[in-house]
Amino acid sequence: MIHFLRQVHRIWFLFWILFFFALFYPMYYLTSRNPKHYVLLNFCRKANSFLCSLFSGVVFRYTYEEKLSDRQTYIYCANHTSNLDIMVFCIMCHGKFHFMGKEELLNNPVLGIFFKTIDIAVNRDSKISAFRAFKKAGENLEKGMSLIIFPEGKIDDNYPPKLGEFKNGPFRLAIDKNIPLVPVSIVNVWKINWDDGAKYGSKPGICDIYIHKPIDTSKLADLDADILKEKVFQLIDSKIE
């Protein structure tokens, strides 16, 4: 019975995702044509995500170690356990921000429009694709666009999910561009909706997100990238369930 109810909730959640995406689509189409309108595009993504979570009974609860500046450009690094993680950041972030994600999202019926415009798609098995993606991300950071990235590169295939090995890219980028790096622990979203929800469904509930204090990278050198990566891994792992 519980499994059945979770599958019903998943269908209910998907309905609202598609409903509000269709409602916002004209604005997405118009604002994605020109980078000058990306702030408005992100505001629409924020409103869309909030409404989807509201009508589905999913609440995102944020805990900050330190208040973040709306005027500062950041690189956000988080663990990845659910498709809801994108909503987590759309609601949390302000102004100019964009995601880096897997190349397959270019063909996603909902996310495709973003990964063809504001967001960056990368084939993580291709060094050339990764180089181009991080080059583009670096250019966007210089323009004041915060970057949201999941350094594991994928959702763990095991349930319950465990924190996987991090890729080096975001940490080298943070040091190269002197951008503060914000570790984010997405604590228990997998309990509400793991991966795409197809196997275990979803349910209403509270999702806890812990935002760690930004790490200053201005005094770090390229050789410190591995140390930074390990530090971020330990911080994120310390809060997740």
Secondary structure per residue as TSV (DSSP state, phi and psi in degrees):
chain	resnum	aa	ss	phi	psi
A	1	M	-	360.0	-43.3
A	2	I	H	-61.9	-43.2
A	3	H	H	-61.5	-40.9
A	4	F	H	-62.6	-45.2
A	5	L	H	-64.8	-36.8
A	6	R	H	-67.2	-34.8
A	7	Q	H	-70.4	-35.8
A	8	V	H	-63.4	-43.6
A	9	H	H	-64.1	-37.6
A	10	R	H	-60.5	-43.7
A	11	I	H	-63.8	-41.0
A	12	W	H	-60.7	-44.6
A	13	F	H	-63.7	-45.6
A	14	L	H	-61.5	-36.1
A	15	F	H	-59.6	-46.8
A	16	W	H	-69.0	-34.8
A	17	I	H	-60.9	-47.6
A	18	L	H	-69.7	-38.1
A	19	F	H	-62.1	-51.1
A	20	F	H	-73.9	-29.8
A	21	F	H	-63.2	-43.4
A	22	A	H	-63.3	-38.2
A	23	L	H	-65.2	-40.4
A	24	F	H	-87.6	-9.5
A	25	Y	H	-55.2	-43.8
A	26	P	H	-55.7	-40.1
A	27	M	H	-68.9	-39.2
A	28	Y	H	-61.0	-43.9
A	29	Y	H	-62.4	-45.8
A	30	L	H	-68.9	-44.6
A	31	T	H	-78.3	-20.1
A	32	S	T	-82.2	-9.5
A	33	R	T	-73.9	-24.8
A	34	N	-	-138.9	124.1
A	35	P	G	-55.4	-22.4
A	36	K	G	-62.5	-22.0
A	37	H	G	-102.6	11.3
A	38	Y	H	-66.2	-29.0
A	39	V	H	-63.2	-42.9
A	40	L	H	-67.2	-38.3
A	41	L	H	-58.8	-45.0
A	42	N	H	-68.2	-33.0
A	43	F	H	-62.9	-40.0
A	44	C	H	-65.3	-39.5
A	45	R	H	-63.5	-38.5
A	46	K	H	-63.6	-49.0
A	47	A	H	-63.2	-42.1
A	48	N	H	-59.6	-48.6
A	49	S	H	-63.6	-42.0
A	50	F	H	-62.4	-44.5
A	51	L	H	-66.3	-40.4
A	52	C	H	-60.9	-45.0
A	53	S	H	-68.5	-37.9
A	54	L	H	-62.4	-49.6
A	55	F	H	-73.8	-14.5
A	56	S	H	-100.8	-2.5
A	57	G	T	76.8	21.7
A	58	V	E	-106.0	124.2
A	59	V	E	-114.4	131.5
A	60	F	E	-100.1	121.3
A	61	R	E	-112.4	118.4
A	62	Y	E	-104.0	133.8
A	63	T	E	-121.2	123.0
A	64	Y	E	-108.0	132.5
A	65	E	S	-71.2	-33.9
A	66	E	S	-150.7	139.4
A	67	K	-	-62.7	133.1
A	68	L	-	-90.7	149.5
A	69	S	-	-86.7	132.6
A	70	D	T	-68.3	-18.4
A	71	R	T	-97.0	-6.5
A	72	Q	S	-92.9	141.2
A	73	T	-	-87.9	131.0
A	74	Y	-	-126.5	160.6
A	75	I	E	-110.8	116.7
A	76	Y	E	-94.7	126.6
A	77	C	E	-117.9	126.4
A	78	A	E	-139.0	156.3
A	79	N	-	-70.6	159.1
A	80	H	-	-131.7	112.6
A	81	T	-	-129.7	-6.7
A	82	S	B	-156.8	152.8
A	83	N	T	-64.4	-19.4
A	84	L	T	-70.8	-13.6
A	85	D	H	-59.2	-30.0
A	86	I	H	-66.4	-42.0
A	87	M	H	-61.2	-39.1
A	88	V	H	-51.1	-47.2
A	89	F	H	-82.7	-31.8
A	90	C	H	-61.9	-36.8
A	91	I	H	-77.3	-37.2
A	92	M	H	-76.0	-40.7
A	93	C	-	-85.9	160.1
A	94	H	-	-127.8	152.6
A	95	G	S	66.0	-125.0
A	96	K	S	-89.7	110.1
A	97	F	E	-151.9	157.1
A	98	H	E	-152.3	162.3
A	99	F	E	-105.1	155.5
A	100	M	E	-117.5	130.3
A	101	G	E	-149.3	177.1
A	102	K	E	-65.9	151.2
A	103	E	G	-59.7	-30.3
A	104	E	G	-60.4	-22.0
A	105	L	G	-69.6	-13.4
A	106	L	G	-61.3	-27.5
A	107	N	G	-102.1	6.1
A	108	N	-	-71.3	131.9
A	109	P	T	-63.2	-24.1
A	110	V	T	-100.5	-48.8
A	111	L	T	-85.8	-13.7
A	112	G	H	-56.3	-40.6
A	113	I	H	-62.2	-30.6
A	114	F	H	-79.7	-40.3
A	115	F	H	-77.3	-7.9
A	116	K	T	-95.4	-4.1
A	117	T	T	-133.4	-85.6
A	118	I	T	-76.2	-37.5
A	119	D	S	-89.5	170.3
A	120	I	E	-118.7	123.5
A	121	A	E	-96.8	141.9
A	122	V	E	-140.4	138.5
A	123	N	-	-90.9	104.3
A	124	R	T	-71.2	-11.4
A	125	D	T	-89.1	-3.9
A	126	S	-	-114.7	120.4
A	127	K	H	-66.1	-34.6
A	128	I	H	-66.4	-45.4
A	129	S	H	-61.6	-43.7
A	130	A	H	-63.8	-41.0
A	131	F	H	-60.7	-46.8
A	132	R	H	-65.0	-39.2
A	133	A	H	-64.6	-45.9
A	134	F	H	-73.6	-28.0
A	135	K	H	-64.2	-45.2
A	136	K	H	-63.7	-42.0
A	137	A	H	-61.5	-39.9
A	138	G	H	-63.0	-41.1
A	139	E	H	-63.6	-40.8
A	140	N	H	-67.2	-37.6
A	141	L	H	-62.0	-39.7
A	142	E	H	-64.9	-23.0
A	143	K	T	-89.0	2.4
A	144	G	T	90.8	16.8
A	145	M	-	-95.8	113.5
A	146	S	E	-64.0	149.9
A	147	L	E	-113.6	134.1
A	148	I	E	-113.1	123.9
A	149	I	E	-142.9	145.4
A	150	F	-	-107.5	99.0
A	151	P	T	-67.3	-11.9
A	152	E	T	-68.7	-28.5
A	153	G	-	85.5	-8.3
A	154	K	S	-168.4	170.5
A	155	I	-	-88.7	134.6
A	156	D	-	-58.0	137.6
A	157	D	S	-73.8	-17.0
A	158	N	S	-91.3	152.2
A	159	Y	S	-128.3	125.9
A	160	P	S	-65.4	149.3
A	161	P	-	-73.0	148.1
A	162	K	-	-117.9	154.1
A	163	L	-	-68.3	123.6
A	164	G	-	-93.4	174.4
A	165	E	-	-62.8	140.2
A	166	F	-	-87.9	146.4
A	167	K	-	-78.7	159.2
A	168	N	S	-83.2	-25.0
A	169	G	H	-48.3	-54.7
A	170	P	H	-63.8	-28.0
A	171	F	H	-79.1	-38.4
A	172	R	H	-65.4	-38.7
A	173	L	H	-65.5	-43.3
A	174	A	H	-60.2	-40.8
A	175	I	H	-71.4	-43.2
A	176	D	H	-62.1	-38.0
A	177	K	H	-99.3	2.0
A	178	N	T	54.3	46.5
A	179	I	-	-105.3	130.2
A	180	P	-	-59.0	138.2
A	181	L	E	-107.6	129.1
A	182	V	E	-110.7	108.0
A	183	P	E	-73.9	136.1
A	184	V	E	-127.8	123.5
A	185	S	E	-98.0	110.4
A	186	I	E	-86.2	97.2
A	187	V	-	-67.2	-54.6
A	188	N	S	-139.4	21.7
A	189	V	H	-61.5	-30.9
A	190	W	H	-61.6	-25.3
A	191	K	H	-72.2	-27.3
A	192	I	H	-84.2	-42.8
A	193	N	B	-158.1	102.7
A	194	W	-	-86.9	134.3
A	195	D	B	55.6	-125.2
A	196	D	T	-96.0	4.4
A	197	G	S	81.5	-2.9
A	198	A	T	-62.8	-37.4
A	199	K	T	-83.7	-45.3
A	200	Y	T	-113.5	1.9
A	201	G	-	72.3	-162.3
A	202	S	B	-142.3	175.4
A	203	K	-	-155.5	158.8
A	204	P	-	-67.6	159.2
A	205	G	E	157.9	-177.5
A	206	I	E	-102.6	126.9
A	207	C	E	-103.7	122.0
A	208	D	E	-96.0	133.5
A	209	I	E	-128.0	126.4
A	210	Y	E	-110.4	119.3
A	211	I	E	-102.4	113.1
A	212	H	-	-76.4	163.6
A	213	K	-	-62.0	136.1
A	214	P	-	-58.1	143.3
A	215	I	B	-100.5	121.8
A	216	D	-	-73.6	126.4
A	217	T	-	-109.1	3.6
A	218	S	T	-66.0	-23.0
A	219	K	T	-104.4	9.3
A	220	L	-	-96.0	151.2
A	221	A	-	-108.9	168.9
A	222	D	G	-55.1	-34.0
A	223	L	G	-67.9	-14.4
A	224	D	G	-87.8	0.3
A	225	A	H	-60.2	-42.0
A	226	D	H	-67.6	-36.8
A	227	I	H	-65.9	-42.1
A	228	L	H	-63.7	-42.8
A	229	K	H	-59.6	-45.4
A	230	E	H	-65.9	-38.5
A	231	K	H	-63.3	-44.6
A	232	V	H	-65.6	-40.6
A	233	F	H	-57.5	-48.2
A	234	Q	H	-64.5	-40.0
A	235	L	H	-64.7	-47.6
A	236	I	H	-63.7	-43.9
A	237	D	H	-65.5	-26.6
A	238	S	T	-68.1	-18.6
A	239	K	T	-113.1	-15.3
A	240	I	-	-82.2	154.3
A	241	E	-	-95.1	360.0
